[in-house]
Amino acid sequence: MGDIIRNLYEAKTHLSELVDRAAKGEEIVIAKNGVPMARLVPLEKKPKRVPGGWEGKVWIAADFDAPLPDDLLRAFNEDPIEPSS
């Protein structure tokens, strides 16, 4: 399928139509003063995600969401350590 070249004014006027055409697989080149400046192309189709791909590969401890020990909690809540100059 060859490129369709449209000038900028025409592209602005018919943008919705050009986007629909690009979504169907056409490539549209947008030119300014006869010089190609941009290309309107369809997006790549993303594969549909299938849940459950990590079963048997990831283990989460039973106490994952248990409260942190006091010393570790204090370390997270203290002021950040600034690098010395």
C-alpha positions in Angstrom: 0.0 0.0 0.0 1.6 3.3 -1.0 1.9 6.3 1.2 -0.8 9.0 0.9 0.6 12.5 1.1 -1.5 15.3 2.5 -0.5 18.9 3.1 -0.8 20.2 6.7 -3.9 22.4 6.1 -5.7 19.4 4.5 -4.6 17.1 7.3 -5.9 19.5 10.0 -9.2 19.8 8.2 -9.6 16.0 7.7 -7.7 14.7 10.7 -10.5 12.4 12.0 -10.9 10.8 8.6 -7.1 10.4 8.2 -6.8 8.8 11.7 -9.6 6.3 10.7 -7.7 5.5 7.5 -4.4 5.0 9.4 -6.2 2.8 11.9 -7.2 0.6 9.0 -3.6 0.2 7.9 -2.9 3.1 5.5 0.2 5.3 6.0 -0.4 9.0 5.6 2.5 11.4 5.2 1.8 15.0 6.3 3.8 17.6 4.4 4.4 21.3 5.1 5.2 23.4 2.0 5.6 20.2 0.0 8.2 18.8 2.4 7.2 15.6 4.3 7.2 16.3 8.0 5.4 13.5 9.7 3.9 10.1 9.1 0.5 8.9 10.5 0.6 5.1 10.9 -1.5 2.5 12.6 -0.5 1.4 16.1 0.8 -2.1 16.6 -1.8 -4.5 18.0 -0.9 -5.5 21.6 -1.4 -9.2 22.4 -4.2 -9.9 24.7 -3.0 -10.5 28.2 -3.8 -13.9 29.7 -3.9 -14.0 33.5 -2.1 -16.7 35.5 1.2 -16.9 33.7 3.2 -16.8 36.9 1.7 -19.8 38.7 4.4 -22.0 40.2 7.1 -19.4 39.5 6.4 -16.9 42.3 6.2 -17.7 46.0 4.8 -15.2 48.6 5.5 -15.8 52.2 2.5 -16.2 54.5 3.7 -13.3 56.6 4.3 -11.0 53.6 2.0 -8.3 55.0 2.9 -8.7 58.6 4.1 -5.6 60.5 7.8 -4.9 60.2 10.1 -5.4 63.1 10.5 -2.2 65.2 14.2 -1.7 64.2 13.4 -1.9 60.5 10.4 0.3 60.8 12.5 2.9 62.5 15.1 2.8 59.7 12.4 3.5 57.1 10.9 6.3 59.2 14.1 8.2 60.1 15.2 11.2 58.2 17.0 10.3 55.0 20.8 10.2 55.2 22.3 13.1 53.2 25.6 12.5 51.4 28.5 14.4 53.1 29.9 17.3 51.1 
